[in-house]
């Protein structure tokens, strides 16, 4: 088992970065790795409750699901 640390600095709905982090984190957890996602700058907005994303994956729900699976988030 390895630990993977991912730094997210982009807003959740300004591009595909948050969705990419969600996918990489999910895949790593499924393979038994420990994952730490570090939210910095605009990247912290993906962890706020009450986000309303029209036509985009819901970053709030995605990160909450990954935290429930064992991912760690540092802001």
Secondary structure by P-SEA (a helix, b strand, c coil): cbbbbbbbcccccccaaaaaaaaaaaaaaaabbbbbbbbcccccccccccccccccccaaaaaaaaaaabbbbcc
